[in-house]
């Protein structure tokens, strides 16, 4: 889930109403967002991790 633009108040209210009326959709959305955040975290960690040099 990404925000590509500023939402109108009516859009936010409609989205909140949908989530209140359908807890399964809320759970699915939450899990998807957490998965995306975790992937970004892993990418950041692997990019900043030092490489190990092996001496012969």
Secondary structure per residue as TSV (DSSP state, phi and psi in degrees):
chain	resnum	aa	ss	phi	psi
A	1	X	-	360.0	121.6
A	2	X	-	-127.0	154.2
A	3	X	-	-104.6	113.3
A	4	X	-	-102.2	-7.1
A	5	X	S	-160.3	165.7
A	6	X	-	-73.8	133.1
A	7	X	-	-87.1	148.1
A	8	X	-	-76.5	154.9
A	9	X	H	-58.0	-40.2
A	10	X	H	-63.3	-36.3
A	11	X	H	-67.1	-41.9
A	12	X	H	-65.0	-43.3
A	13	X	H	-62.2	-41.8
A	14	X	H	-63.5	-43.4
A	15	X	H	-63.8	-43.4
A	16	X	H	-63.4	-40.5
A	17	X	H	-63.0	-43.6
A	18	X	H	-58.4	-43.6
A	19	X	H	-67.6	-39.0
A	20	X	H	-65.5	-36.7
A	21	X	H	-80.6	-17.5
A	22	X	-	-135.1	86.5
A	23	X	H	-60.4	-30.5
A	24	X	H	-66.0	-38.6
A	25	X	H	-65.5	-39.5
A	26	X	H	-62.3	-44.8
A	27	X	H	-62.7	-45.1
A	28	X	H	-62.2	-41.4
A	29	X	H	-65.4	-43.0
A	30	X	H	-61.7	-44.4
A	31	X	H	-63.9	-39.1
A	32	X	H	-64.3	-43.6
A	33	X	H	-64.6	-43.3
A	34	X	H	-62.5	-39.1
A	35	X	H	-62.3	-44.7
A	36	X	H	-62.7	-43.4
A	37	X	H	-63.2	-40.0
A	38	X	H	-65.0	-41.1
A	39	X	H	-61.4	-43.3
A	40	X	H	-63.7	-40.0
A	41	X	H	-61.3	-45.7
A	42	X	H	-64.0	-40.0
A	43	X	H	-62.5	-41.5
A	44	X	H	-65.6	-41.9
A	45	X	H	-65.2	-43.5
A	46	X	H	-71.1	-31.3
A	47	X	H	-72.0	-31.5
A	48	X	H	-96.3	-4.4
A	49	X	S	-72.8	134.4
A	50	X	-	-71.0	148.6
A	51	X	-	-89.0	147.7
A	52	X	-	-94.8	124.8
A	53	X	-	-93.7	135.4
A	54	X	-	-105.5	120.1
A	55	X	-	-90.8	138.7
A	56	X	-	-105.6	360.0
